[in-house]
Amino acid sequence: MPLGFFALEPGPWGAPLVPSAEPHPVFPGGPCVGDPDSDDGFLVSAGTRNTVVLHPDDARGLRQDPDLARHCSGCCGLHGRAGMNRQCPCGAHVGTLVNDCNTAYELHLQPSRVRPATD
């Protein structure tokens, strides 16, 4: 996502992940992920629809969650499958940063936890 812009992701995005027989990306912009509980199944997102997508630098005031379990990584960055990993300074979880080499470089904010504001 370019700096200074936003988009809405209409499809399900992020955790929770559910089994699927078909090899679809785990969420839009993500890779296909095998289901560890199945020999031939896959995982897909059953997460929130209409997440607000930003360039991560457009939300510099957010901080990473101190729980390192929420920062599960792919090969070189965050894959976004472990749930929300970004917090407001007050500690409320508001979104998920993805920045692995096989994902987009973007921040997905939960629409129920944010609101538009102007400076």
N, C-alpha and C positions, 0 to 999 in steps of 0.2 A: 504494500500500500504506500503510495507516495506521501511524503510529509505534507501536512496541511489539508488532507482529504480524509473522508470517511466513507464507509459503505455499510450496508446491512447484509448479513449473510442469511438468506431465507431458509436454508436447510438446517437440519440439526447439526450442532457443532459442539465438540468437546465431550467430557464425561457426563453421564455414564456411557459405557460402551456395552453393546449387546451382541450376541452371536448372530451370524448371518451365513447362509450357505453359499452366497454369491461373493466373488472377489471384487468388492467395491472399495474405494478409498475409505479409510476409517472415518474421515470427515472431509468436506470439500477442501482441496488444497493439500491433503495429506496422503501418505502412502497406504497401500493395502497392508493390513496387519493380520497375521494368523491368530486364531483363537488358541491360547495355550491349553484349553480344556477339551480340544477337539483335534482329531487327526487331519481333518480336511476342511474345517470351518474357518471363518474369518470374523473380525470384529468390525462393527460400524457404530457411529455415534447415535445415541438416543438423547443427546443433550438439547440445550435450549435453541430455539429458532430465533431468527432476527437479532443475532448478536451484532453489536456495533464494532466494526473493524477499523482500527487505526494503525498508523505507523507507530511503533513503540516510542519513538522520540517525541511524539505528540502528547504523551502522558508521562512526562518526566517526574511528576510528583508522586507517582505510584512507587511502591517498594516491593521487593520480593518477599514472599512468605518465608518466615524463619524456619518452617517445617520443611526440611530438605526432601522429605518423601514427595512433596508436591513439585519437586524440580527434577523428576525423572528425565533423563536425557536420552536422546538418540545417539548417533555416533559423534556429533560435534555441537549439539545444542539442545534446547528444550523441545520435546516433541508434542507437548500439550495434552497428553492422554491421562495425566494424573490429577486432573481437576484444576480449579482456579489456583494460580500461583502469583497473583498480583493483588496487593492490598492498598487501600487508602492509608494515609498517615494515621487515621483513627484505628486501623487494624481490620476494617471490614474487607472481606474478599470481594473484588469487583470484576476480575477478569483473568484471562489466561494468555500469557506470552508464548508464542511459538517462534523458534529461530534455528531449528535444526537444518542441516543441509538438504534434507528431502522434504521440507515443508516451506510454506511461505514465511516471510519475515513480517509478522504482524501481531497485533494485540487484539484479542476479542473481549469486549466488555459485555457483561450480562445486562440485558435491557432493563430488568427489574431492579438493578442496583445502581444505575446511573441516570442522570438527566442532563439535557443540554443546558449550557450556560454561556453567557457572553461576558467578556471582560469589560 
